Amino acid sequence: MKWIKALPVATAALCVPGIGLRALHLLNGFDIGTGLPAVENPWVFYVSALFVCCAVVYAVLAAPLRKHRKTPFEQLLGSRSAGFRAAAVISGLLMAAGGMYYLYLTMTGVEEDAAMWARVLEIAYAAVTVLTGGCVIALAKAQGDAMNEHSAALTLMPLLWSCLHLLVNYRMTCIDPKLSSFAFGLVADVLLVLAFYHLARMLYSKPRPAGLAFFSAVAVTVALSDLGGYGLVHLMGVQALDWSDKMVVRGCLSGAACVLLLAELAVLCAGGANRPAQPDAPAQPVE
């Protein structure tokens, strides 16, 4: 059980080689002049292999949490830690600020050949992002107290945000000839949906703490590696792979969500390591 505590540390540590390999992939896997994928590019396999190895490590480290399927939410994710609350508040503030800035870009920018429904979708996405920031902060406070129906509902807004985040990112990149350069980002978006789904599931369905730990860890590694790799390449002055302003904001929002997931992961793993399993205890329904 003591190895559970290594999961958040491994998650953060493995982002470092992930960022490096993703940067090398962007530098060597695409034509600098056009941004199109290079022929016979091995770097995509190197990055993929790293993420697969990370997933295997996370699955092994998260496996002991399967014994806590009937442990109440408050025992696994309840925390009055100042560090946890600070991380959640930072995540919430970043998401709220990013949502407002994204709304500004959407209202003031003009996208050629964009349908009205697409513009409405982006406005809705920005609004939900701002609301999610507030819910993240409120959820951090609620996790230090007994959960009720109102506070449990705070887990649903991040789930809705992750779904819209995936939808908007896919809509903005699916017809781009440089789609392959965004592929890892889209995979990270899918993992974010699964991570927030398992967070909500802890209160609204049969809890799967091992699933929450696994998908949170993989989502954090893939998302931060993608964002950090692009940032590193951009600092090196490679302009052919530039993201649009909106894509940069969405990438930063993924990073803000990862701050919350990493904080939740640290609390979950600390709880799983310090508390005995309760195989016969009934799950606590939301009042």
N, C-alpha and C positions, 0 to 999 in steps of 0.2 A: 504493500500500500504506500510505502514511503516514496516510491518512484513516481506516484501521481504528481507530487509537487514539482517534478522535473519537467512536466509538460509545458507550462507557460514559459519556463526558461528556455526550453528547446525551441518553442515556437518563435520567440523573439530572436534567439541566436541564429536560427536557420534562415532568417530573413536576410542576413548579411551575405552569405553565398548566393542566395536567390537574387538579390539586387545586382550582384556582380555578374552572374551568368545572364540575367535578363538584359543588362547593359551590353554585354558582349554579343548577345543575340541581335539586339537592335543595330549594333555597329557593323557586324559581319554578315548578318543574315539578310540584308536588304541593300539594294542598289542606292548609293548615296545620292545619285543624281535624280532618280525618279521616285525612290521610296518603295519600289516594287520588290517582292521577294527574290532573293538570289537563287540561282539554280544549284541544286544539290547542296542545300544548306544544312550542315550538321548541328548547328547551334540550337535549333528548335528541339532536337532530340536530347541534347545535354540538359536544357532547362526542364524539359518534360521528365527526364530521368530523375532530376533532383526533386521535383515535386512528388513524384511517385515514391521515392525513398522517404521523403518527409511524411507522406501519408501513412506508410507502413510503420514508421517510428511512432507517429501519433496514435495509430490504432492500438499498438501494443501498450503504450503508456496509459491510454484512456480505458483499456479493457477492465481494470478493477472497478471502475465506476458502475459497471453493470450490476453490481451487488446492491446499489443504492436506488434501484428503480422505485422502491416504495418508501424511501426516505422523504419526509416532507420538504417542500420547496424552501421553507424558512431555515431548515437545518443545512441544506446544501448551498443555498445562494444568499441567505441572510447575512448581512455584514454591516457593522458600524465603523468599519475601517476608514480612517481619514484619507488614506491613499486611494482606496476604491472610489470613494465619493468624489475626490478631486479628479480622478481620471474620467469618471462618468460626467461630471460637470464640464470638463474641458471638451469631451466628445460632444455633449449636447450643445454647447456654445458654438463650437466649430460648425456643427450641422445647421444650426439656426442661421448663423452668419452666412454660410455657404448657400443656403436656400434663398436667402434674401438677395444675395449677389447674383445667383442664377436667375431669379425672377427679373432682376434689373437687366441682365443680358438678354433675356427673352423678350422683354417689352421694348427695349431700345434697338435691338438688332433686327436685321432683315435677312431671312434665309431664302435664297432663290428656290423657286419651285416647291416650296414647303406648303403642304395642305393645311387647311384651317384646323383639322382635327389634331394634327401634329403639334401645332402651336398651343392648342388647348391642353394637350397632354403634357407639354413641358411646363405650362403654368400650373397645372395640377401637381406635377412632380415637385416644383419649387415650393408650393404651399404645404404639401405633405412633408417635405424636408424640414421646413421651419417648425411645424407641429411636432415632428419626430424629435427635434432637438429639445423641445420642452418636455416631452414624454420621457426622454432618456434621463434628464435631470430629476424629474419627479419619481421615476422608477428607482433611481439610486437611493433616494430618501425612503421610499416605501420598503426597500429590501432590508432596512434596519428595523422595521416594525412588522406587525402581523399583517399578512396580505389579506385584502378583502376583494370584493367584486370590482370595485372602482380601480384599485391599484393594480389588480391583475390585468385589467384591460389596457394598461400602459404598455404591455408587451406586444399588443396588436399593431400599433402604429409603426414601430420599426419594421415589422414584417411587411406591412403594406408598402412602406418606403422601399424596402429591398426589391419587391416585385416591380414597382414602378421604375426603380433605378435600372434594373435589368432590361425592362421594356424600352426605356428611353435610350439606353446605350446601344441596344441592338438596332433600334430604328435609325440611329445616327450613323451607324457603321456598316450595316448589312449590304449597302450598295457601293461602298467605298472600295476601289480597286486595291487599296492597301489593307483590306480586312484582316489579313493574316498577322499584321503587326498589332492588331487589337485583340487577337484571339485569347491570349492569356487574361486580358482584362475581362472579357466576357465570361470566361471560366470562373474567375474570381467573383463575378456578380452572381452566378448561379450558386456558388458556395455560400455567399452572403445570405441568399434566400434560405438555403437549407439551415444555416446557423441560427437565423432569427426564427425560423419555423420551430426548431427544437427548443429555443428559449420559450416561445409561447406554449409549446407542447408541455412544458414542465407544469403548467397550470391548467391547461384546457384539454389535455388528453393523457394517455399513459406516459408518464415521464420516462425519458431516455437520456439520463445524464451523460452516459458514455457517448451517445450520438451528438449531444450538444458540445462536449469537449472536443470530439474529433473534428466536426465540421467547423467549429470556431477556430481551431488551430490551423487547419488547412486553409480556410478562408483568409485568415490573417497573413499567413506566409505568402500565398499566391498574390493577394491584393497589394500588400506592401512591397513585394518584390517587383511587381509590374510598375507600380507608381514610382518606387525608388530607382528602378532601372531606367525609366524614361527620364526622370529628373537628372540622373547622373549623365546620361547622354546629352541632354539639353545643356547642361553646364559645360560640356566639352565642345559645344558649338555646332553640333550636327543639326542642321535646320530642315533637312528633307523629311524628317519624321515628326515634325512639329504637330502637336495636337492643337485643335481649336481651343479658344478660351473656355467654351462650355465643357469640352472634354477634360480640360485641366481641372475645372471646378468639380466635375463628377468624380474624377480620380481622387481629388482631395477629400470629397465626401466619403468615398470608400475608405480612405485612410482614417477619417474621423470615426466611422463605424467600427473599424478594426480596433481602435483604442478602447471602445466600450466592450467589444468581444474579448479582448485580451484581459481587461479588468475582471469581467465575469468569469473568464477561464481561471484566473488566479484564485478567485473566491471559491469557485466550484472545486478546484483541485485541493485547496487547503481544507475545505469541508470534507471532501471524500477521504482525505488522508487522516484526518483527526477524529472522525466519528465512525463508530462501528456500524456495519450494515444492519438494516432492520427488515429482514425478509418477511416477517409476519405482521409488520405494521401496516395498517390500511392507508392508502393514499388520502391526503387531506384535500377535500373538495374546496373550491373557492366559495366563500360565503357571500 
